[in-house]
Amino acid sequence: MSKYPEKSCEIDRLVTHEKLVAAALAGRKCQQRRAGVYGYPGEQFVLEGTAFVITDLRLEILSNMTEADAKAEGYPNLEFYKNLIIKMHPGMEWDESQEVWVHEFEKVEGV
């Protein structure tokens, strides 16, 4: 994993909110942005008995996030995502230049 930094948190903390777990299980969520690395490509995690695998990990700045990315995060649009993130982190402002790690994942079929 030399091209990635060390994990800042364990992979089982990647997707934790009940609504986002449901969105991932329903196939409406396939990305998770975090300030640090929670898992590496090829690594698996389990949500309610369903296995997922990280397919991509990349560093991105928030200003590059698109409407399609917000939907891949499990939200209806980018504005909703921004407002929710700010609400979840009191005192935080949306910083377009902030770097985040984008974890892309998919269900593991046949498990």
C-alpha positions in Angstrom: 0.0 0.0 0.0 3.0 2.3 -0.5 1.0 4.8 -2.7 -1.5 5.4 0.1 -0.9 6.7 3.6 -1.6 4.6 6.6 -5.2 4.2 7.6 -6.6 6.9 9.9 -9.6 4.6 10.9 -10.7 1.0 10.5 -12.7 0.0 7.5 -15.7 -1.0 9.5 -16.2 2.7 10.3 -16.4 3.7 6.6 -20.2 3.5 6.3 -22.0 3.7 9.6 -25.1 5.9 9.4 -28.3 3.8 9.2 -29.6 5.6 6.1 -26.3 5.3 4.3 -26.0 1.6 5.1 -29.5 1.2 3.7 -28.5 3.1 0.6 -25.4 1.0 0.1 -27.4 -2.2 0.5 -30.0 -0.9 -2.0 -27.2 -0.1 -4.5 -27.8 3.7 -4.3 -24.4 4.4 -2.5 -21.0 3.4 -3.9 -18.8 6.2 -2.7 -17.7 7.5 0.7 -15.6 10.6 1.3 -13.5 10.8 4.4 -10.8 13.1 5.7 -8.5 10.0 6.0 -8.1 6.6 4.6 -10.4 3.9 6.0 -9.6 1.1 3.5 -7.5 0.2 0.5 -8.6 -1.2 -2.9 -9.3 -4.9 -2.7 -10.2 -4.7 1.0 -13.6 -5.9 2.1 -16.1 -4.7 4.7 -19.5 -6.0 5.7 -22.8 -4.2 6.2 -25.7 -6.2 7.7 -24.3 -9.4 6.4 -23.5 -8.1 2.9 -19.9 -7.9 1.8 -18.5 -4.9 -0.1 -15.1 -4.4 -1.7 -13.2 -1.1 -2.2 -12.6 -0.8 -5.9 -10.9 2.6 -5.9 -9.3 5.1 -3.5 -8.2 8.5 -4.6 -7.4 11.9 -3.1 -9.7 14.7 -4.3 -10.5 18.3 -3.4 -14.1 19.0 -2.5 -14.5 21.6 -5.3 -14.2 18.6 -7.8 -17.3 16.9 -6.3 -20.1 16.7 -8.8 -23.9 16.1 -8.6 -23.2 12.5 -9.8 -20.7 12.1 -6.9 -23.3 13.4 -4.4 -25.8 10.8 -5.7 -23.1 8.1 -5.6 -22.7 9.1 -1.9 -26.4 8.3 -1.4 -27.8 11.8 -1.4 -30.3 13.5 -3.8 -27.9 16.3 -4.9 -24.8 18.2 -4.1 -26.5 21.0 -2.2 -28.2 18.5 0.1 -24.9 16.7 0.7 -23.1 20.0 1.6 -25.8 21.1 4.0 -25.9 17.8 5.8 -22.1 17.6 6.2 -22.1 21.1 7.7 -25.0 20.2 10.0 -23.2 16.9 11.1 -20.0 18.8 12.0 -21.0 21.9 14.1 -18.7 24.9 13.6 -17.4 23.5 10.3 -17.6 25.5 7.1 -17.7 24.0 3.6 -14.1 24.4 2.3 -13.9 23.9 -1.4 -10.1 23.4 -1.2 -10.3 20.6 1.5 -8.7 17.3 0.4 -10.7 14.2 1.0 -10.2 10.5 0.3 -12.8 9.0 -2.0 -13.5 5.4 -1.3 -15.4 3.7 -4.1 -17.0 0.3 -3.4 -19.3 -2.3 -4.7 -21.2 -5.4 -3.4 -19.2 -8.6 -3.6 -21.3 -10.9 -5.7 -21.7 -14.6 -5.0 -20.8 -14.4 -1.3 
